Every structure is written in structure tokens, then in C-alpha cells.
Amino acid sequence: MRDREVSEAPNYTNAALVMGAVNLIWIFIVLWAVFGFHIVLAAGWLINWAITRLLLRRA
């Protein structure tokens, strides 16, 4: 095996969060264009409900 020093992995947390937000926004825009604003509200509520359930489960 090689005896080289292993460097620390880069932190991509901010990049992942930004890309997640970008993807969420374009999905909401497509839903709004195809189905209307009430579906976007329902999808947002459903995502909020799922995140809350996950947080309560972890606590």
C-alpha cells in the first residue's frame, strides 16, 4: 500500500442545500404551471408535515 497522507474530504453541505432548494423551486413552478397554485400549497404542506414527522421521530 502507499504511504501517503489522507486529506480531509471537502464539505459539500452548502452546495447540496442550495441545489436542493433550486430543485424544489423548479418542481413547484412546474406543478403550478400544470395543476395550479392549490397543488403547490398542498405539496408544500405535505413536505412540511413529512419533515415534522421525521423530526419528532428523531427526538
PDB file of N, H, CA, C and O in Angstrom:
ATOM      1  N   MET A   1       0.836  -1.187   0.000  1.00  0.00           N
ATOM      2  CA  MET A   1       0.000   0.000   0.000  1.00  0.00           C
ATOM      3  C   MET A   1       0.876   1.244   0.000  1.00  0.00           C
ATOM      4  O   MET A   1       2.038   1.217   0.406  1.00  0.00           O
ATOM      5  N   ARG A   2       0.302   2.293  -0.451  1.00  0.00           N
ATOM      6  H   ARG A   2      -0.642   2.314  -0.781  1.00  0.00           H
ATOM      7  CA  ARG A   2       1.030   3.559  -0.496  1.00  0.00           C
ATOM      8  C   ARG A   2       1.002   4.238   0.867  1.00  0.00           C
ATOM      9  O   ARG A   2       0.008   4.164   1.590  1.00  0.00           O
ATOM     10  N   ASP A   3       2.066   4.876   1.197  1.00  0.00           N
ATOM     11  H   ASP A   3       2.874   4.936   0.610  1.00  0.00           H
ATOM     12  CA  ASP A   3       2.178   5.570   2.481  1.00  0.00           C
ATOM     13  C   ASP A   3       1.967   7.066   2.288  1.00  0.00           C
ATOM     14  O   ASP A   3       2.840   7.867   2.620  1.00  0.00           O
ATOM     15  N   ARG A   4       0.835   7.433   1.764  1.00  0.00           N
ATOM     16  H   ARG A   4       0.126   6.782   1.495  1.00  0.00           H
ATOM     17  CA  ARG A   4       0.567   8.859   1.594  1.00  0.00           C
ATOM     18  C   ARG A   4      -0.479   9.312   2.603  1.00  0.00           C
ATOM     19  O   ARG A   4      -1.298   8.521   3.069  1.00  0.00           O
ATOM     20  N   GLU A   5      -0.435  10.566   2.922  1.00  0.00           N
ATOM     21  H   GLU A   5       0.230  11.209   2.543  1.00  0.00           H
ATOM     22  CA  GLU A   5      -1.350  11.134   3.903  1.00  0.00           C
ATOM     23  C   GLU A   5      -2.741  11.310   3.283  1.00  0.00           C
ATOM     24  O   GLU A   5      -2.877  11.806   2.165  1.00  0.00           O
ATOM     25  N   VAL A   6      -3.752  10.902   4.018  1.00  0.00           N
ATOM     26  H   VAL A   6      -3.642  10.499   4.926  1.00  0.00           H
ATOM     27  CA  VAL A   6      -5.134  11.035   3.550  1.00  0.00           C
ATOM     28  C   VAL A   6      -5.654  12.400   3.983  1.00  0.00           C
ATOM     29  O   VAL A   6      -5.658  12.730   5.169  1.00  0.00           O
ATOM     30  N   SER A   7      -6.090  13.186   3.006  1.00  0.00           N
ATOM     31  H   SER A   7      -6.086  12.919   2.043  1.00  0.00           H
ATOM     32  CA  SER A   7      -6.586  14.516   3.346  1.00  0.00           C
ATOM     33  C   SER A   7      -8.067  14.457   3.704  1.00  0.00           C
ATOM     34  O   SER A   7      -8.756  13.477   3.422  1.00  0.00           O
ATOM     35  N   GLU A   8      -8.529  15.518   4.324  1.00  0.00           N
ATOM     36  H   GLU A   8      -7.969  16.314   4.553  1.00  0.00           H
ATOM     37  CA  GLU A   8      -9.917  15.610   4.743  1.00  0.00           C
ATOM     38  C   GLU A   8     -10.823  15.794   3.527  1.00  0.00           C
ATOM     39  O   GLU A   8     -10.476  16.505   2.584  1.00  0.00           O
ATOM     40  N   ALA A   9     -11.976  15.152   3.561  1.00  0.00           N
ATOM     41  H   ALA A   9     -12.258  14.574   4.327  1.00  0.00           H
ATOM     42  CA  ALA A   9     -12.932  15.268   2.450  1.00  0.00           C
ATOM     43  C   ALA A   9     -13.541  16.666   2.431  1.00  0.00           C
ATOM     44  O   ALA A   9     -13.754  17.256   3.490  1.00  0.00           O
ATOM     45  N   PRO A  10     -13.825  17.207   1.245  1.00  0.00           N
ATOM     46  CA  PRO A  10     -14.432  18.534   1.168  1.00  0.00           C
ATOM     47  C   PRO A  10     -15.853  18.524   1.722  1.00  0.00           C
ATOM     48  O   PRO A  10     -16.552  17.513   1.668  1.00  0.00           O
ATOM     49  N   ASN A  11     -16.258  19.662   2.248  1.00  0.00           N
ATOM     50  H   ASN A  11     -15.689  20.484   2.292  1.00  0.00           H
ATOM     51  CA  ASN A  11     -17.594  19.798   2.814  1.00  0.00           C
ATOM     52  C   ASN A  11     -18.531  20.360   1.752  1.00  0.00           C
ATOM     53  O   ASN A  11     -18.422  21.527   1.375  1.00  0.00           O
ATOM     54  N   TYR A  12     -19.449  19.530   1.270  1.00  0.00           N
ATOM     55  H   TYR A  12     -19.538  18.582   1.576  1.00  0.00           H
ATOM     56  CA  TYR A  12     -20.385  19.927   0.226  1.00  0.00           C
ATOM     57  C   TYR A  12     -21.786  20.196   0.775  1.00  0.00           C
ATOM     58  O   TYR A  12     -22.756  20.171   0.017  1.00  0.00           O
ATOM     59  N   THR A  13     -21.907  20.449   2.054  1.00  0.00           N
ATOM     60  H   THR A  13     -21.119  20.470   2.670  1.00  0.00           H
ATOM     61  CA  THR A  13     -23.220  20.661   2.663  1.00  0.00           C
ATOM     62  C   THR A  13     -23.933  21.861   2.065  1.00  0.00           C
ATOM     63  O   THR A  13     -25.107  21.764   1.707  1.00  0.00           O
ATOM     64  N   ASN A  14     -23.248  22.986   1.950  1.00  0.00           N
ATOM     65  H   ASN A  14     -22.295  23.065   2.240  1.00  0.00           H
ATOM     66  CA  ASN A  14     -23.897  24.184   1.402  1.00  0.00           C
ATOM     67  C   ASN A  14     -24.318  23.986  -0.041  1.00  0.00           C
ATOM     68  O   ASN A  14     -25.406  24.408  -0.434  1.00  0.00           O
ATOM     69  N   ALA A  15     -23.475  23.353  -0.831  1.00  0.00           N
ATOM     70  H   ALA A  15     -22.591  23.010  -0.512  1.00  0.00           H
ATOM     71  CA  ALA A  15     -23.809  23.104  -2.230  1.00  0.00           C
ATOM     72  C   ALA A  15     -25.025  22.186  -2.346  1.00  0.00           C
ATOM     73  O   ALA A  15     -25.888  22.402  -3.198  1.00  0.00           O
ATOM     74  N   ALA A  16     -25.094  21.177  -1.503  1.00  0.00           N
ATOM     75  H   ALA A  16     -24.393  21.002  -0.811  1.00  0.00           H
ATOM     76  CA  ALA A  16     -26.229  20.259  -1.528  1.00  0.00           C
ATOM     77  C   ALA A  16     -27.519  20.964  -1.112  1.00  0.00           C
ATOM     78  O   ALA A  16     -28.574  20.719  -1.697  1.00  0.00           O
ATOM     79  N   LEU A  17     -27.444  21.832  -0.111  1.00  0.00           N
ATOM     80  H   LEU A  17     -26.587  22.031   0.364  1.00  0.00           H
ATOM     81  CA  LEU A  17     -28.632  22.569   0.326  1.00  0.00           C
ATOM     82  C   LEU A  17     -29.119  23.539  -0.745  1.00  0.00           C
ATOM     83  O   LEU A  17     -30.324  23.668  -0.965  1.00  0.00           O
ATOM     84  N   VAL A  18     -28.195  24.217  -1.405  1.00  0.00           N
ATOM     85  H   VAL A  18     -27.217  24.112  -1.226  1.00  0.00           H
ATOM     86  CA  VAL A  18     -28.574  25.152  -2.467  1.00  0.00           C
ATOM     87  C   VAL A  18     -29.215  24.402  -3.633  1.00  0.00           C
ATOM     88  O   VAL A  18     -30.249  24.826  -4.146  1.00  0.00           O
ATOM     89  N   MET A  19     -28.617  23.305  -4.049  1.00  0.00           N
ATOM     90  H   MET A  19     -27.776  22.960  -3.631  1.00  0.00           H
ATOM     91  CA  MET A  19     -29.183  22.545  -5.164  1.00  0.00           C
ATOM     92  C   MET A  19     -30.525  21.923  -4.791  1.00  0.00           C
ATOM     93  O   MET A  19     -31.406  21.811  -5.643  1.00  0.00           O
ATOM     94  N   GLY A  20     -30.695  21.519  -3.543  1.00  0.00           N
ATOM     95  H   GLY A  20     -29.980  21.610  -2.851  1.00  0.00           H
ATOM     96  CA  GLY A  20     -31.993  21.026  -3.094  1.00  0.00           C
ATOM     97  C   GLY A  20     -33.060  22.102  -3.183  1.00  0.00           C
ATOM     98  O   GLY A  20     -34.186  21.834  -3.600  1.00  0.00           O
ATOM     99  N   ALA A  21     -32.707  23.321  -2.790  1.00  0.00           N
ATOM    100  H   ALA A  21     -31.791  23.539  -2.451  1.00  0.00           H
ATOM    101  CA  ALA A  21     -33.652  24.437  -2.879  1.00  0.00           C
ATOM    102  C   ALA A  21     -33.978  24.771  -4.331  1.00  0.00           C
ATOM    103  O   ALA A  21     -35.132  25.044  -4.662  1.00  0.00           O
ATOM    104  N   VAL A  22     -32.969  24.751  -5.195  1.00  0.00           N
ATOM    105  H   VAL A  22     -32.031  24.529  -4.927  1.00  0.00           H
ATOM    106  CA  VAL A  22     -33.206  25.020  -6.622  1.00  0.00           C
ATOM    107  C   VAL A  22     -34.138  23.973  -7.213  1.00  0.00           C
ATOM    108  O   VAL A  22     -35.063  24.316  -7.949  1.00  0.00           O
ATOM    109  N   ASN A  23     -33.909  22.708  -6.904  1.00  0.00           N
ATOM    110  H   ASN A  23     -33.157  22.429  -6.306  1.00  0.00           H
ATOM    111  CA  ASN A  23     -34.768  21.645  -7.410  1.00  0.00           C
ATOM    112  C   ASN A  23     -36.193  21.776  -6.876  1.00  0.00           C
ATOM    113  O   ASN A  23     -37.153  21.564  -7.617  1.00  0.00           O
ATOM    114  N   LEU A  24     -36.336  22.119  -5.617  1.00  0.00           N
ATOM    115  H   LEU A  24     -35.556  22.291  -5.016  1.00  0.00           H
ATOM    116  CA  LEU A  24     -37.664  22.291  -5.043  1.00  0.00           C
ATOM    117  C   LEU A  24     -38.416  23.428  -5.720  1.00  0.00           C
ATOM    118  O   LEU A  24     -39.612  23.315  -5.987  1.00  0.00           O
ATOM    119  N   ILE A  25     -37.718  24.520  -5.996  1.00  0.00           N
ATOM    120  H   ILE A  25     -36.746  24.611  -5.779  1.00  0.00           H
ATOM    121  CA  ILE A  25     -38.354  25.669  -6.640  1.00  0.00           C
ATOM    122  C   ILE A  25     -38.825  25.316  -8.043  1.00  0.00           C
ATOM    123  O   ILE A  25     -39.955  25.645  -8.404  1.00  0.00           O
ATOM    124  N   TRP A  26     -37.982  24.647  -8.855  1.00  0.00           N
ATOM    125  H   TRP A  26     -37.064  24.380  -8.562  1.00  0.00           H
ATOM    126  CA  TRP A  26     -38.431  24.355 -10.213  1.00  0.00           C
ATOM    127  C   TRP A  26     -39.539  23.315 -10.226  1.00  0.00           C
ATOM    128  O   TRP A  26     -40.403  23.356 -11.102  1.00  0.00           O
ATOM    129  N   ILE A  27     -39.538  22.391  -9.283  1.00  0.00           N
ATOM    130  H   ILE A  27     -38.836  22.359  -8.572  1.00  0.00           H
ATOM    131  CA  ILE A  27     -40.638  21.433  -9.210  1.00  0.00           C
ATOM    132  C   ILE A  27     -41.930  22.152  -8.841  1.00  0.00           C
ATOM    133  O   ILE A  27     -42.981  21.857  -9.409  1.00  0.00           O
ATOM    134  N   PHE A  28     -41.870  23.089  -7.902  1.00  0.00           N
ATOM    135  H   PHE A  28     -41.016  23.329  -7.440  1.00  0.00           H
ATOM    136  CA  PHE A  28     -43.051  23.874  -7.552  1.00  0.00           C
ATOM    137  C   PHE A  28     -43.556  24.691  -8.741  1.00  0.00           C
ATOM    138  O   PHE A  28     -44.765  24.810  -8.944  1.00  0.00           O
ATOM    139  N   ILE A  29     -42.636  25.255  -9.526  1.00  0.00           N
ATOM    140  H   ILE A  29     -41.655  25.159  -9.361  1.00  0.00           H
ATOM    141  CA  ILE A  29     -43.046  26.044 -10.687  1.00  0.00           C
ATOM    142  C   ILE A  29     -43.749  25.163 -11.715  1.00  0.00           C
ATOM    143  O   ILE A  29     -44.763  25.565 -12.285  1.00  0.00           O
ATOM    144  N   VAL A  30     -43.222  23.973 -11.954  1.00  0.00           N
ATOM    145  H   VAL A  30     -42.399  23.647 -11.490  1.00  0.00           H
ATOM    146  CA  VAL A  30     -43.858  23.054 -12.900  1.00  0.00           C
ATOM    147  C   VAL A  30     -45.230  22.626 -12.385  1.00  0.00           C
ATOM    148  O   VAL A  30     -46.195  22.589 -13.150  1.00  0.00           O
ATOM    149  N   LEU A  31     -45.324  22.304 -11.101  1.00  0.00           N
ATOM    150  H   LEU A  31     -44.541  22.334 -10.480  1.00  0.00           H
ATOM    151  CA  LEU A  31     -46.629  21.937 -10.537  1.00  0.00           C
ATOM    152  C   LEU A  31     -47.624  23.080 -10.664  1.00  0.00           C
ATOM    153  O   LEU A  31     -48.789  22.850 -10.987  1.00  0.00           O
ATOM    154  N   TRP A  32     -47.184  24.299 -10.417  1.00  0.00           N
ATOM    155  H   TRP A  32     -46.238  24.486 -10.154  1.00  0.00           H
ATOM    156  CA  TRP A  32     -48.047  25.468 -10.516  1.00  0.00           C
ATOM    157  C   TRP A  32     -48.523  25.658 -11.952  1.00  0.00           C
ATOM    158  O   TRP A  32     -49.696  25.952 -12.182  1.00  0.00           O
ATOM    159  N   ALA A  33     -47.622  25.492 -12.918  1.00  0.00           N
ATOM    160  H   ALA A  33     -46.669  25.253 -12.731  1.00  0.00           H
ATOM    161  CA  ALA A  33     -47.974  25.685 -14.323  1.00  0.00           C
ATOM    162  C   ALA A  33     -48.943  24.611 -14.818  1.00  0.00           C
ATOM    163  O   ALA A  33     -49.824  24.897 -15.629  1.00  0.00           O
ATOM    164  N   VAL A  34     -48.784  23.386 -14.336  1.00  0.00           N
ATOM    165  H   VAL A  34     -48.068  23.154 -13.677  1.00  0.00           H
ATOM    166  CA  VAL A  34     -49.605  22.285 -14.836  1.00  0.00           C
ATOM    167  C   VAL A  34     -50.919  22.162 -14.075  1.00  0.00           C
ATOM    168  O   VAL A  34     -51.971  21.986 -14.690  1.00  0.00           O
ATOM    169  N   PHE A  35     -50.879  22.252 -12.749  1.00  0.00           N
ATOM    170  H   PHE A  35     -50.025  22.395 -12.249  1.00  0.00           H
ATOM    171  CA  PHE A  35     -52.055  21.956 -11.936  1.00  0.00           C
ATOM    172  C   PHE A  35     -52.668  23.159 -11.228  1.00  0.00           C
ATOM    173  O   PHE A  35     -53.855  23.140 -10.901  1.00  0.00           O
ATOM    174  N   GLY A  36     -51.891  24.189 -10.990  1.00  0.00           N
ATOM    175  H   GLY A  36     -50.927  24.204 -11.255  1.00  0.00           H
ATOM    176  CA  GLY A  36     -52.409  25.355 -10.291  1.00  0.00           C
ATOM    177  C   GLY A  36     -51.772  25.520  -8.920  1.00  0.00           C
ATOM    178  O   GLY A  36     -51.072  24.644  -8.413  1.00  0.00           O
ATOM    179  N   PHE A  37     -52.047  26.686  -8.346  1.00  0.00           N
ATOM    180  H   PHE A  37     -52.616  27.398  -8.758  1.00  0.00           H
ATOM    181  CA  PHE A  37     -51.394  27.057  -7.092  1.00  0.00           C
ATOM    182  C   PHE A  37     -51.844  26.188  -5.918  1.00  0.00           C
ATOM    183  O   PHE A  37     -51.059  25.953  -4.999  1.00  0.00           O
ATOM    184  N   HIS A  38     -53.085  25.709  -5.926  1.00  0.00           N
ATOM    185  H   HIS A  38     -53.722  25.900  -6.673  1.00  0.00           H
ATOM    186  CA  HIS A  38     -53.567  24.902  -4.803  1.00  0.00           C
ATOM    187  C   HIS A  38     -52.777  23.599  -4.658  1.00  0.00           C
ATOM    188  O   HIS A  38     -52.626  23.103  -3.542  1.00  0.00           O
ATOM    189  N   ILE A  39     -52.276  23.037  -5.745  1.00  0.00           N
ATOM    190  H   ILE A  39     -52.399  23.440  -6.652  1.00  0.00           H
ATOM    191  CA  ILE A  39     -51.451  21.828  -5.666  1.00  0.00           C
ATOM    192  C   ILE A  39     -50.084  22.151  -5.064  1.00  0.00           C
ATOM    193  O   ILE A  39     -49.529  21.348  -4.314  1.00  0.00           O
ATOM    194  N   VAL A  40     -49.542  23.322  -5.392  1.00  0.00           N
ATOM    195  H   VAL A  40     -49.992  23.974  -6.001  1.00  0.00           H
ATOM    196  CA  VAL A  40     -48.265  23.742  -4.807  1.00  0.00           C
ATOM    197  C   VAL A  40     -48.421  23.921  -3.298  1.00  0.00           C
ATOM    198  O   VAL A  40     -47.550  23.520  -2.527  1.00  0.00           O
ATOM    199  N   LEU A  41     -49.524  24.519  -2.885  1.00  0.00           N
ATOM    200  H   LEU A  41     -50.232  24.845  -3.511  1.00  0.00           H
ATOM    201  CA  LEU A  41     -49.774  24.662  -1.448  1.00  0.00           C
ATOM    202  C   LEU A  41     -49.901  23.305  -0.771  1.00  0.00           C
ATOM    203  O   LEU A  41     -49.362  23.095   0.315  1.00  0.00           O
ATOM    204  N   ALA A  42     -50.611  22.389  -1.410  1.00  0.00           N
ATOM    205  H   ALA A  42     -51.048  22.559  -2.293  1.00  0.00           H
ATOM    206  CA  ALA A  42     -50.775  21.046  -0.843  1.00  0.00           C
ATOM    207  C   ALA A  42     -49.430  20.320  -0.783  1.00  0.00           C
ATOM    208  O   ALA A  42     -49.139  19.649   0.208  1.00  0.00           O
ATOM    209  N   ALA A  43     -48.616  20.442  -1.819  1.00  0.00           N
ATOM    210  H   ALA A  43     -48.852  20.987  -2.623  1.00  0.00           H
ATOM    211  CA  ALA A  43     -47.301  19.794  -1.829  1.00  0.00           C
ATOM    212  C   ALA A  43     -46.402  20.386  -0.743  1.00  0.00           C
ATOM    213  O   ALA A  43     -45.691  19.651  -0.057  1.00  0.00           O
ATOM    214  N   GLY A  44     -46.432  21.705  -0.587  1.00  0.00           N
ATOM    215  H   GLY A  44     -47.010  22.301  -1.144  1.00  0.00           H
ATOM    216  CA  GLY A  44     -45.646  22.341   0.469  1.00  0.00           C
ATOM    217  C   GLY A  44     -46.083  21.902   1.848  1.00  0.00           C
ATOM    218  O   GLY A  44     -45.256  21.651   2.725  1.00  0.00           O
ATOM    219  N   TRP A  45     -47.393  21.811   2.035  1.00  0.00           N
ATOM    220  H   TRP A  45     -48.065  22.015   1.323  1.00  0.00           H
ATOM    221  CA  TRP A  45     -47.906  21.346   3.321  1.00  0.00           C
ATOM    222  C   TRP A  45     -47.484  19.899   3.577  1.00  0.00           C
ATOM    223  O   TRP A  45     -47.112  19.550   4.697  1.00  0.00           O
ATOM    224  N   LEU A  46     -47.542  19.064   2.553  1.00  0.00           N
ATOM    225  H   LEU A  46     -47.844  19.347   1.643  1.00  0.00           H
ATOM    226  CA  LEU A  46     -47.161  17.658   2.695  1.00  0.00           C
ATOM    227  C   LEU A  46     -45.669  17.520   3.025  1.00  0.00           C
ATOM    228  O   LEU A  46     -45.295  16.701   3.864  1.00  0.00           O
ATOM    229  N   ILE A  47     -44.832  18.303   2.380  1.00  0.00           N
ATOM    230  H   ILE A  47     -45.136  18.968   1.698  1.00  0.00           H
ATOM    231  CA  ILE A  47     -43.392  18.266   2.678  1.00  0.00           C
ATOM    232  C   ILE A  47     -43.136  18.735   4.105  1.00  0.00           C
ATOM    233  O   ILE A  47     -42.332  18.137   4.821  1.00  0.00           O
ATOM    234  N   ASN A  48     -43.814  19.802   4.522  1.00  0.00           N
ATOM    235  H   ASN A  48     -44.467  20.288   3.941  1.00  0.00           H
ATOM    236  CA  ASN A  48     -43.666  20.298   5.889  1.00  0.00           C
ATOM    237  C   ASN A  48     -44.113  19.245   6.901  1.00  0.00           C
ATOM    238  O   ASN A  48     -43.453  19.043   7.921  1.00  0.00           O
ATOM    239  N   TRP A  49     -45.218  18.583   6.626  1.00  0.00           N
ATOM    240  H   TRP A  49     -45.754  18.747   5.798  1.00  0.00           H
ATOM    241  CA  TRP A  49     -45.731  17.541   7.517  1.00  0.00           C
ATOM    242  C   TRP A  49     -44.725  16.385   7.628  1.00  0.00           C
ATOM    243  O   TRP A  49     -44.477  15.874   8.720  1.00  0.00           O
ATOM    244  N   ALA A  50     -44.146  15.978   6.478  1.00  0.00           N
ATOM    245  H   ALA A  50     -44.347  16.394   5.591  1.00  0.00           H
ATOM    246  CA  ALA A  50     -43.187  14.867   6.485  1.00  0.00           C
ATOM    247  C   ALA A  50     -41.919  15.232   7.265  1.00  0.00           C
ATOM    248  O   ALA A  50     -41.400  14.409   8.020  1.00  0.00           O
ATOM    249  N   ILE A  51     -41.420  16.453   7.089  1.00  0.00           N
ATOM    250  H   ILE A  51     -41.841  17.121   6.476  1.00  0.00           H
ATOM    251  CA  ILE A  51     -40.230  16.883   7.826  1.00  0.00           C
ATOM    252  C   ILE A  51     -40.515  16.932   9.323  1.00  0.00           C
ATOM    253  O   ILE A  51     -39.680  16.523  10.130  1.00  0.00           O
ATOM    254  N   THR A  52     -41.688  17.432   9.694  1.00  0.00           N
ATOM    255  H   THR A  52     -42.366  17.765   9.039  1.00  0.00           H
ATOM    256  CA  THR A  52     -42.064  17.490  11.113  1.00  0.00           C
ATOM    257  C   THR A  52     -42.139  16.091  11.710  1.00  0.00           C
ATOM    258  O   THR A  52     -41.682  15.865  12.830  1.00  0.00           O
ATOM    259  N   ARG A  53     -42.719  15.148  10.957  1.00  0.00           N
ATOM    260  H   ARG A  53     -43.091  15.332  10.047  1.00  0.00           H
ATOM    261  CA  ARG A  53     -42.802  13.766  11.442  1.00  0.00           C
ATOM    262  C   ARG A  53     -41.410  13.174  11.653  1.00  0.00           C
ATOM    263  O   ARG A  53     -41.163  12.489  12.646  1.00  0.00           O
ATOM    264  N   LEU A  54     -40.503  13.443  10.711  1.00  0.00           N
ATOM    265  H   LEU A  54     -40.704  13.999   9.905  1.00  0.00           H
ATOM    266  CA  LEU A  54     -39.132  12.933  10.844  1.00  0.00           C
ATOM    267  C   LEU A  54     -38.439  13.531  12.061  1.00  0.00           C
ATOM    268  O   LEU A  54     -37.742  12.826  12.791  1.00  0.00           O
ATOM    269  N   LEU A  55     -38.630  14.837  12.283  1.00  0.00           N
ATOM    270  H   LEU A  55     -39.197  15.409  11.690  1.00  0.00           H
ATOM    271  CA  LEU A  55     -38.011  15.478  13.449  1.00  0.00           C
ATOM    272  C   LEU A  55     -38.562  14.934  14.754  1.00  0.00           C
ATOM    273  O   LEU A  55     -37.814  14.724  15.709  1.00  0.00           O
ATOM    274  N   LEU A  56     -39.879  14.702  14.799  1.00  0.00           N
ATOM    275  H   LEU A  56     -40.487  14.872  14.023  1.00  0.00           H
ATOM    276  CA  LEU A  56     -40.470  14.149  16.014  1.00  0.00           C
ATOM    277  C   LEU A  56     -40.007  12.716  16.249  1.00  0.00           C
ATOM    278  O   LEU A  56     -39.849  12.299  17.396  1.00  0.00           O
ATOM    279  N   ARG A  57     -39.794  11.977  15.201  1.00  0.00           N
ATOM    280  H   ARG A  57     -39.922  12.316  14.269  1.00  0.00           H
ATOM    281  CA  ARG A  57     -39.339  10.604  15.330  1.00  0.00           C
ATOM    282  C   ARG A  57     -37.910  10.542  15.871  1.00  0.00           C
ATOM    283  O   ARG A  57     -37.570   9.640  16.636  1.00  0.00           O
ATOM    284  N   ARG A  58     -37.075  11.506  15.470  1.00  0.00           N
ATOM    285  H   ARG A  58     -37.351  12.239  14.849  1.00  0.00           H
ATOM    286  CA  ARG A  58     -35.682  11.532  15.925  1.00  0.00           C
ATOM    287  C   ARG A  58     -35.553  11.975  17.384  1.00  0.00           C
ATOM    288  O   ARG A  58     -34.605  11.586  18.066  1.00  0.00           O
ATOM    289  N   ALA A  59     -36.487  12.775  17.858  1.00  0.00           N
ATOM    290  H   ALA A  59     -37.257  13.090  17.304  1.00  0.00           H
ATOM    291  CA  ALA A  59     -36.376  13.340  19.206  1.00  0.00           C
ATOM    292  C   ALA A  59     -36.644  12.314  20.279  1.00  0.00           C
ATOM    293  O   ALA A  59     -36.589  12.634  21.466  1.00  0.00           O
TER     294      ALA A  59
END
